[in-house]
Amino acid sequence: MSQRVAIAVRNASVANRYRYIPKIPRWFYSFVPFKVATGGSSALVSLYLLELGGNASTVGLTFALASLASMLGALFWGRLSDRTLRRKPFILLGFASVPVFLSAMAFVKTPAQLIAVNTAYAFFLASTLSVPIALVLRSVRKHSWDHAIGKFNEISGWGWVLGLVLGFGLSRFLSIPQLFIAFAILGIPSVVMGERMIREAPIYINRRAIRAFGNYVVEKARYFPSFILHTSFSLPEGLERFYAAFLLFWIAAGLYFPQIPVLLTSEGYTREVVYLALIANSAVSAINYTRVGAAMGGGKERVLRRGLLLRAGAFATIVLGMVLSPVLIPLAFASYILAGYSWAFIGVSSTAIVGEKAGEKEKGSAMGTYNVVSSAGYIAGSAIGGALISSAGFTATFGLGLVLIGGSLALLKR
């Protein structure tokens, strides 16, 4: 009898647990064509810059300007959305920017023109970074926020990977301008789907009060974030060394990610190889992100240090590949996969540490500071990396990245 009771209690507990898992809002899927288009075209800007006569320095400058425009755009569009209490028009604006600006990129003739179009593109695209959170939180009950945002990020992330896979397949048959046009067309359905599926949420969102997602930042080096929180800034006591460590980490990321396509292209590898590297990097991170987060528990700093050690391994591997040039391609792939795997540890733990150490009252502003630190570090790293490669080469640049990761680890061990 007691066994039956125990089974009944267990079954009731399981049923009650799944009772509160919300139905996924249909508008989440309006982001799929958008992510396919942005993911598939993500490698094209670097490759087209090189085809138009640019170099590593040009690529670094392009990424730095785009990151700056994206950061400023997220702040501008998010605050304008909060002020007007409108969400849908800003998301549709971001959706519409994809076919408009990708089409424009197909017709540029010089690196300067491409840089200008890409910078404007990043600014308008940023309207999809800070606004969707209001709709996500409005679409489900508060106790289901974690589940809803997890599904939103999962759908967006795999849409991005699908875009990379399509880019890999199409790049065999189409030129880069034709690929821009193809992905511009693939992005159009998001505008139509968004218009039909997204319901306006005319509510005010106090972003500083958002606990569940104030710690969500996605690595800008590999793909656009699903969203960004715009908040005020603060420097809570005890977080100084973490911010310093994160700054070094993001500078190193800026030295590394924009230049991998440049390295592969300079060694004579085709667009298909670049796409394969991006697919491997993004997929390994997406597969492991949830698993690492679920297993993290209270050992956040340990998980962060492990992620940084893995990232150091990624830098060491690419430096070794530069020295042993006959095995550059397998070591470059191994490095890129390690970098993606490391982000599953770093992305989960770093933001959780900031949120935990800041406390409830300062969590929002502490994450605002983290967003600024990460953006500033990546902007600086992108600009420095391009200039350093042009003057000292890839080995010295990636070696500097390894030193910076070492400095980040040293700060965390204090």
Residue, then its C-alpha position, 0 to 999 in steps of 0.5 A: m500500500s505504501q508503495r502505491v502511495a509513493i508511486a501516486v505521489r511521484n506521478a502527481s509531482v511529475a504531472n504538476r511539474y509539467r502542468y506549468i510548462p507554458k505553451i511556446p508563443r507562436w511569435f517565437y517562430s517569427f525569428v527563425p527566418f530572421k536568424v537563418a538570414t543573419g546566421g547565414s550571412s554572418a561570415l560574408v562581410s569578412l569574406y567580401l571585405l577581403e575580396l574587395g581588397g581589404n585586409a585584416s586591419t579592415v576587418g578589425l575596424t569593421f567589426a569594431l564599428a559594427s559592435l559599437a553601432s550595435m551597442l548604441g543601437a540596443l540602448f537607443w531602440g530599447r529606451l525608445s521602445d520603453r518610452t513609447l510602450r511599443r514593441k512590435p514596430f521595433i522588432l519589425l524594423g529589425f526584421a525589415s533591416v535584414p533584406v534592405f541592408l543585405s541587398a545593399m551589401a550586394f551592390v557595394k564596390t569598395p571596402a569603405q562602402l561595405i563598412a558604412v552599410n554594415t555599420a548602419y545595418a548593425f544599428f538598425l538590427a539592434s532593435t531586435l536585441s533589446v525589445p523582444i524581452a518585453l514581449v517574452l516576459r509579457s507572453v508567459r507567467k513569471h514563474s515560467w520566464d526561465h523556460a520561455i527564454g530558454k526556448f526563445n534562445e534555443i529556437s534562435g540559436w538553431g535558426w542561426v546554425l541552420g543559416l550557416v548550414l545553408g551558407f555552406g551549401l549555397s557557397r559552392f554555387l553562388s558568388i558573395p553578392q548572390l549569397f547576400i541577395a539569397f539571404a536577404i530573400l530568406g529574411i523576408p518571411s520574418v517581416v510577414m510572420g512578425e506582422r501576423m503573429i506578434r501582438e503588441a504589449p503596451i506595458y512598462i518593463n522595469r528592466r532593473a527588476i528583472r532577475a531571471f534574465g538580467n544576466y543574459v549576454v551572448e558572445k558578440a564575437r560569433y553571433f548577435p545576441s537574442f536580446i540585450l538588457h539596457t540598464s543603468f551602471s554600477l560597480p558593486e563591491g567585490l566585483e572589480r577584479f571580475y570586471a577586470a578579468f572580463l575586460l581582458f577576456w573580451i579583448a582577447a575575443g576581439l583579437y580572435f573571432p573576427q580574424i579566423p575567417v581572414l586567417l583561413t582565407s589568407e591560407g587559401y581555403t575556400r568559403e566552404v571551409v570558413y562556413l564549416a568552422l563557423i558551424a562547428n563553433s556555433a553547434v558545439s556551444a549550442i549543444n552544451y550551453t543548457r547542459v553546463g548551466a544545469a550542472m553548474g550549481g554553486g560552483k560558478e567560479r570553478v566553471l568560469r575558470r574551467g571555461l577560461l582554461l578551455r579558451a586558453g587551450a583554443f588560443a594555444t592550439i591556433v598558435l601551435g597551428m601557425v608554427l606547424s603550418p602543415v597541420l594548420i587547418p585541423l588545429a584551426f578547426a580544433s581551436y575554433i571548436l574549443a572556443g565554442y565549447s569554452w563559451a558554454f562554460i564562460g557564458v553561463s558562469s560569468t553572468a551568474i557570478v555578476g548577478e549573484k555578487a551584486g545582490e538583488k538591488e544592484k543586479g540590473s545595474a551590475m549587468g548593465t556595467y557588464n554589458v558595457v565592459s564586454s562591448a568595450g573589450y570586444i570593440a577594442g580587441s577587434a580594432i587592435g587585432g586588425a592593426l596588430i595582424s597587419s604589422a606583426g602577424f597572426t602568431a603575435t596577435f593570437g599569442l597576445g590573446l593567450v596572454l590576456i586569457g592568462g591575465s584573466l585567470a590570474l585575476l580570478k585566482r586572487 
